[in-house]
Amino acid sequence: MRARVSWTLVLAAFLALPPFQRDRVEEMGFGEIFRIERMRVDPALTQALRSRWDREANAFAFPWGHMIPSLEDVSRITGLSVYGKAVSGYTYPCYHDIAERLLDLLVERRSSLVPRIALQESLGLFEAGKNAGESEDEYLERLARVSRRELASEPGPQADLYLRRFLTFVCLEGRRSPLRFLPLLADLGEVEGYAWGAAFLAHQFNCLSASDRQTSTSGFYPFLQVWAYLHLSALGRGELTWPGLVPIARRWESHRDTRHLADQVEHLQEAIDSYPYLDVVWQPYLGEGDEGQPWLAQARPYFGRSVWLHALNLASGRVSWSSPSGTAFAGRVVAFGDFTTRQTGGSARESRLRTRSGKARAYALKYGGKVYKSARHQVDVTGEIASLRALLQSAVQDREAAQRQTAELRSELERVRGTRAGGASSSRSAGGSPSLLEARLAGAVLRAEEAQRHLEERERDLELTHEHAMELQSERDRFRGEAQTAQSERDQLRIRAEAAEAQVAEMTRELATLRVQRPPGDQEEVTRLRAELLAQQTLARGLQ
């Protein structure tokens, strides 16, 4: 949905649905996103982020490396499910017959779009303009009241028709709504089984990779704004108004900025270019639990893993998790669809680590002119190395904590196995199943070991990046020393040349005086001075 298409209209259409329809929307997995309050659009922030989007890498190119929204970001920010069947199927050159059959709306022949006004009016939103002096709450209530008159109040074919229209209305892009998802809505009972959050992320990448001539960005704008609030909090564009609510988008309100849009964008671009690397939040969900978020349970095993993605005719070549590895070359990461896993294994991993230094140099050469837009921006190498050391120390502590937790889980698992072998299971007295407890502990041990491996890889990445940074600093110091030595030599030569030029000028004046005033016996003195003058001129030219 484009930012200019008011989220208020979507909320009004949702609130106008009768209770049984809203229950169906909840079962489909869309209920959480409609609990998000009306957030102000921050076009300056989205434009500044879009200017840093690299379509070739499918990621944001920041001074500290690539960053990209992940499936966990989608799950926690919007509440959409990223686990399920691939949002996939046939795409058609013309959706005229399908739209007429499923929406009872006319679509032009050889078209795949339905006009927004027709779709909006089919939901009863005839007078969508805001009246003078009308508050936001009054505006929302009036829209919902008017829309409610047109909707079916009882289950049946007409209720299914209105629900398909509503779901299509949510997918609005500007003045029209794409119909490529419409065939998946034919059987409304199957809608809840799809990974809609994954399709949402694919659509977000597709919107960011649109033509550079576009200044606006399609997609659900609160997602990108809240992603920036969480990962780049020092920009100060969001206000945490309702902490503790889920999904996370419900907690935030955008900061009100009264400056001209162009000034805001320029200021944000410079702020991103000079953003303190140590203030980048790579793991904003460390302190977050899963309470009240059942959609996370099935999706969690796929966070931080490498899989291929596609959603109908929208494809994302690569999706990446955030990594504080200096250059953030995390490779191909989380994805969706059928969750066809492509793990990064032994030799490939070692090869990637061996080429880390080369990739860092390539990143600096390729993006250096793009990410440092501000001429006033200067890189504090010493400060960045200190930031890397801090990150490395944090990674060491995380890895040691993971090792302790893994050891504790293994010890508990061995204790349970030993107790079962002795025929005196402690869990049986509590009414539990010892085999179930053992299976849960074994699963916890596997997850802990996997987390430990990820932390060890992160630690190695940081060590390599730190070593590379130290090498670069040594080279920079050596070049700086050589430059200072060359500058000193040039200064000395310039001083000698200036002194020689002054001496030549003095001798020239003296020779001219002798030519005017010399007696006949001074011819030898004039010849001597002329020879000295020629020698000094030759020396001055040689010094220059």
Helices and strands as residue ranges (DSSP letters): H 7-16, H 19-28, G 32-35, H 43-50, E 53-54, E 59-62, E 65-67, H 71-78, H 96-102, E 113-115, H 116-122, H 136-148, H 157-170, E 176-178, G 182-185, G 188-193, H 196-208, H 221-231, G 233-235, E 238-240, G 248-251, E 252-254, H 261-273, G 277-279, H 295-299, G 300-302, H 346-354, H 356-371, H 381-421, H 426-429, H 434-517, G 520-522, H 523-543
